[in-house]
Each structure stands twice: as structure tokens, then as C-alpha cells.
């Protein structure tokens, strides 16, 4: 089966006056239809830029330097702008972090939703409205008829994010890129949103890339997980494998810094130091300066290894046997 | 800012949509809080109604030479005209009833102001939106052109334009549009730059909407507030500028007296004590411009989110 989306060797660099920022520096992954992939990393690790590379909206001075992004076999890197625009919102959709900001304050919900449909399909306004109503219902909005006539400021944060998700699902895209969609929401609403998104993906066969820094969220929604650090994917695999038996020291550190009830009163593990300066990445493994397991070997770029089936890691010293978390 | 998390039980009950006053009603009630704004708006509306109704409420059509009698020239306020009606505001040197002439003059002044204001607003904001959205070198070139335009005194530019184009209402409007488009372009570009960086524009781009749609449907409506304010103030400017040009004798012809022409006509009689020929049209002009400006001021206070409590 061809994957919905296949990203290989993606390098997106920003050519700033201060130097070249390698925001995305070698990212590979593939997503199957209906699958949810979690893309996890700290701020500045390049996870959002990966998302924007896929949808083809890298602003100057950024550029996709090399690599390939294939949507159902169609190459997107270097595709003409017209083609990209017809894919955006149609085959690839995006959900943003702050639902307060992503809906136009002066347009009613129905206007914005109908517009999203009619930008890609020739349907009558009435048909489009009917579809909007159905989709709002699918994301768990009660009384969708009434919400359609509301302005964004009349809706709560959770409602607005539901509307944003409904807009993303309107054209039943192949892939939805969700860039920290629950970060700005209450925890209770967060879980509802995750539930709705997951349900919709399974139902429509849409693949979902869920970008977040919150491992708990990813554990709740994703089938696969990719951990990014300084523009590279350092560990990838099935969600259970990576959460239960992490291989990369960075993943171990990330998991160790999540507070849990069974370690109450203990000191949380911290990852020492700061993420590296993106203008001046260290040679070899970019995590080496913060890594407890680093050795002289790490001055050379580590290769991708697959010590266990279905779990890949970019490290010379993966945690192979110890159960750390 | 309060966020109502009413959707915790979203699956069972439908929480009512937050009852918010409609933006228009909130805007109106805030606008009328100030008594100055109430008076100014009332005055402005009265002036507009009087100007529109001029043919039915004036005793004389000052443009119709058959109705103007030179024998009535320079009559003091309250004098009786040859035709039998009372000239409450007196008459000018050509025998025109000033009350009629002022109302007809107001028609011209308002028409010129509004027409040039609207045309300049449309042209200027399209240019400003285009500059802000295009960015880069296009934006730089357009905005330097705007700077160049704004660095000339408005009256000077208008004078030159009228000197080249000649007399007539249409020419005056063209000259005023040329003077004013730059104000609109600059204003709109400023707010469009802010809006363009907002996330909902990015979201709209991610929906695959066309550039035209994003600019006209998403950016433009969010730039309307400052545009309305600049629009009122610039309309007042246009009226004043038209009066200036007419006063200088390059604006409208003597046969179609606007307020500026009337003031100019009376100017020579000022020293001989026949003050009314200049003063009454002057007062009419003053009231018009002041009321528009006061309304514009209040609009700015109400529409500017930084000034609101």
C-alpha cells in the first residue's frame, strides 16, 4: 500500500543574515491512511517547519533545500504554486495552535466554512451549508445550525477549535497537519478534541500529523511517534514501543521530565543545558553536549539504527536493555 | 478576557451562544455617549438634508440667470427682493439670494467632498492593500511614491492639477483624488501589514484560497475601522480644499457658485461694511467642516481599541 504521505531526506534551511539556520535537517517518515503520527520535540526543534514544508508555505528567507515530500505518490517539493494552492485545504489541511486567532473575527462561521468548500469544489451554497452543518455535528458541536450563524467571538475556545477542526475536515483531505492544536485549551477540552480528531481520522481515512511538545497528548492519540531534536528525527517507532522502551537518551530525558503520580516527591529528571544554537550546530550528534552517554565516537554523525523491529534511533549508544522509565 | 468553557458537557446539552451585543449596536451606543458627537451628527445631518432639499426650500435658483436680478444686488439681510420674497441673509453682488446660494453651494461642496473622498478611498485602499500584500520591492516603490505625494502641500498639488486640467466639477474631483489617495494608501497599508501577519490569514492561506479572496475578504474588512476615520476627516479636508481653490478663482466657475466662490465674491465688499456676502457662506462652510471633523474624532475614539476602556 502506498503511504498517504512520504517524507524523505527533507532539509529546510533559512538563509538569514546571521547565517544558515538548518531548521529541518534530514527528516524521514511515512504515514499510512487513517494513521495518526505524533511529531514531538522542544520549541525550535523544527517540528512546525516540517509541517509548513509539507503544506508548501515556507516564507522567505526559508527554502526546502533538498529532499522529497510525496502525497499519494505525487512529488510536492518544487510543485508549481497553483498546484500547491489547489492541494491546500483540499488534500492537505492544517489546524493551528490558537483557536482565538485562526478564525477571522469579522466573518461568520458559515461564511468561513462555505468559503473553504467552494474554494475547491463547485457546489451550490445550500449544499455547502448542509455539509458544514454535518461536519460541525461530527466534531461534537451541539446545535450546529445556531453555531453556523455565530461570529467567532461568540464561541468559547474549545468551540472555536472544534470549528477549526471541522474546517480542516470539510474537504476530507488525505493529510491534516495539526500544529499544537490543544496546547491553548483546558485539559478537559483537550481530551475531547483529541477524541473527536481520532474518531474522524479512523472514519474518513485521513492521516493526521499531530505536532506537539506534550508527550501525554501524543500517547493518547498517536499510532506512531517521531521525536525531533535540532531539526532531525532522533527516534521513531510505534507509540507503545517508544514510550515504554525509549532508545535515544533524549527521548529518555523527555519521558523522565514528565511528572507522574507514582514518582511523587522524587526529583524529576532534567535534560541539562539548552537546545543548541541553530546557527551553529555541533558537529556529529547534535545532542552530544547534553547527553549523559556521549563519547568520543559521537563527534561523527550517528547513523540510523534499528535495534528492535519497528523502532529506529539515530544514536551510537541507545538504551537497549535498561528499563528507564 | 474570560473564556467560557461551557462545552465541557458538549455532548449532552447545547449551551446557548453567548449573548453579545451586536457590534453595530455597541458601536452606536458608545458613539452617542458624547454629547458633542450627538450635536455634531445632528448638525451634519441637518446640513445634508438642507443641501439635498435646496430646490424645494429656497426662493431662488441661483444658477438660473433668469431668476437672478441685478437690481437685487448687495441687499442687506432681511431686505425684500424685487420678486417679493425676503432675503433673510441678504444678497451678493450679482443679486443672488445668499440663503439660496449657500444651500446650492453646500450641495456642490458636499458632492465634491464625498465624491472625491469615496473615489480616493477606493483607489487609495486598493493601492495600499496591494502594497502590503505584495511586500518587497513593489511595496517600497509604492510607499515612496506615497511619501513623495504627501511631501507636497495638498493645496499646491491641487492648484497645479487644476491649472493643468482646467475648471469644472469633474476636474476638481480628479485633482482632489490625486491629492488624497496617498492618505488612504498609507493608512490601509499600515493596518493591512498588521492583519497580514495574523494567524487567521495564515489559516486562510492554508485553505488554498486565492490571493484576491484573501486580500478582499479577509484582510480588507479588518482594516475598515481606521479607513472610516480617515475617510471622514479627508472628506472634510476635500471640502475645505475645494473652497480654497474656488476662493482663489481656479475652482468652480462663477455661474456655479460653491461656498468658496461666494466667499471670494463677498471679499471685495468686506471693507465697505457688506460683511454678509462673505461671512454667511463662511459660517456655513465652517459648520460643515467642524461637524464632519467632530463626528470623525468621535469615530476615531470609538473605533480605536487602544483608547476604549
Interface residues (C-beta under 8 A of the other chain):
Chain A: X55 X57 X85 X86 X87 X88 X89 X90 X93 X94 X96 X98 X101 X102 X103 X104 X105 X106 X107 X115 X116 X119 X120 X140 X141 X142 X143 X146 X147 X150 X153 X154 X155 X156 X157 X158 X159 X162 X164 X167 X186 X188 X189 X192
Chain B: X3 X4 X5 X6 X7 X8 X10 X11 X13 X14 X15 X17 X18 X20 X198 X199 X200 X202 X203 X204 X205 X206 X207 X208 X209 X210 X213 X217 X218 X221 X222
